[in-house]
Amino acid sequence: MTGGHLQIVVCGAGPAADVTQLLAAAKERAWTAAVTATPSARDFIDPQVIEAMTGYPARFTYQSSTSTRRILPAADALVIAPATYNSVNKIALGIADNYAMTSVAELIGRRIPTVIVPFVNSALAARAPFRRAVADLRHEQVRVLLGADDEWEPHPPGSGRDQQQAFPWEAAFGVAERLARNGPASGGGS
């Protein structure tokens, strides 16, 4: 599939500042894209750069008036990256306590091909709630890029800044594009 619309949800972690890499990968393949950010991600991203790259303003909250309404193409794929420990757990539990999480819950419920790329340290990733959340999301046909097979492992505590440069933006887009091309049923669970 060349072309499509990618919905991106950015969470508040260091790699969020580099979401432009994901936007560039989508643009190279003739995809449009729009960015929604969690409240914690607001300080990590540059809304003006995102709007210049996408043609759409970054979205942080529910629509407050008809003058700020944005009409987007229907999403062909959803990438949530970087996904924090908190956001992964919320998504798995269906907690929709902000605009970004509500959007994610709805898009997953509509079976839009979804890719989540966690950015967590190994101590958080070892916690039972996080392991259950990843397993539950995979069971729901959400593609979670995490583990040796995906060449994306949790980093040691305190080393997140060093790991940011290796964040797999292009891999996330490649997986999302394949899922969109093959349909949600072929999304695998891993």
N, C-alpha and C positions, 0 to 999 in steps of 0.2 A: 504494500500500500504506500503510494507516494501521495502526500497530502493528507490532511486530516486536522482535527483540532485537539490540542493537548491542554488539559486543565492541570495546573500545577498548584499544589498546596505546599507552602514553605513553613517550617516550624522553626522555633528559636534556638538554633545551634550555629556554631561557627561557619560551616559550609554554606549557610543560607546566603551569605554575602556574594557567593559565586554562582547563584542561580542563573546568571546570564550565560553560563556555559551550557546549561540545559536548553535555554531559549535559542542559543546559536545552533545547537544540534538539531533542534526541531526545524528551525528556519532553513537549514541546509537541505532538509528533506521535504521542503515545501509544506510544512505544517504551520498552522497558526497556533498561538498559545496565549493563555491568560494566566495570571498569577493571583492567588489568594494567599494571604498570610495570617497565621495565628497572631493573637495579640503579642505574644512574646517575640515573634519574628520581626515585628515592625522596626525595631532598631537595627536589624541586621541588613536590611535591603534598601536599595535606592529606588523609590517609586518613580522618579522621573526617568531613570535609565530603563526601567521595566516598561513604562508606557511608551518610550521612544522605540524600544525593540519590538513591542507587541501591537501597539496601536490601541491598547486597552489600559485603563488605569489599574494599578494593583488594588485589590479589594481587601479591606480589613474588617469591615463590619457589615451588618445588614443594611440594606438600602434605606437611607434616611429620608429621601425625597425623590420624586419623579425626575427632577432635574439631574440627579446623579446616576440615573439608571444606565446600566450598560447592557447592551444586547450582544450576547455571545453566540457563536455557532454551537451546535450540540457537540458535547464532548465525545470524542472517539476513544480517548484514553485519559487516565488520571495518574499522575506521578506525585507522590507525597515524599518530599525530600528537601532537606534532611528531616527525618522523622525522629523526634526525641523519645526518650523512654516514656515520658508522660503521654505524649500523643499516641504512640503505639498502643499503650494500655487503654486509653480513651476510645480509640477507634475500635478496638476489639470488643469493648464493652458497650459500644453504641452511645457513648456519652457525647452529646451535641450541645456543649455549653458555650459555643461561640460560632461565629459565621463559618469559619473554616471547617470546624468539626461537623457542623450541620451539612455543609456541602459534601464533605467526604462521606458521611453516612448515607446521604441521598444517592450519590453517584455509585457507591458500592451496592446499595439496594436496587438500583436500576441495572446492575450487572455491567457497568462500564468497566472495561479492562483496567485493572488497578495495579500499580507497582509502588511498593513502599521500600524506601532505603533508609533503614535506621542509622543514626549516628549516636552510638551509645558506647560507654566503656564496658570492659569485661565484667566489672563488679555488678553493674546494673543488669547486663545481659544474663548474668548467672541467676538472678532472682526468679523465683517460681512464677510471680505474676507476669513478668515479661515473657518467659518461655511459654506460658499458657497463651498469652496474647498472640504471639507469633504463630503458634500451632492453630489457634482458633481462626486467625485471619487466613492462613493457608487452607484450612478446611473450607472456608467460605470463598475459595478460588481467588484470593488476593495473592499476588506474587510478591513475596517479601525477599528482597535481595539481602541475604545474610548467611554467612557460613563459607566453608572452604569451597563448595561447588560454585559459589558466586564470586569467589575471590574478594570477599568483603567481610572482614572479621571485626568484632568489637575491639577497640583499642585499649591498652592498659590505662587505668585511672591516672589522670593528670597529663596524658599525652595527646589530648584531643587537638590541640593547636597544630601539632606535628602531623596529624592524620588528615587534616582538612584538605591539603593539596592533593591527596590521593582519592578524594571523594569521587565515586563512579557515576558522574553525570551522564556521560555518553552511553555507558552500559544501561543505565536506567531508561534512557530514551529508546535505545535499541530493543529492550525487552517490551516496553510499552507499545512500540510500533508493531512488533511481531504479534503481540496479543490482540491488538486492534485488527490486524490483518486476518488473523485466524479465528477471531470471535471469542467471547468470554468463556464459553464452555471449554475451550482448549487451553485456558490459562494455567492449567496445572495447579498444583497446590503448593508447590515448593518455592 
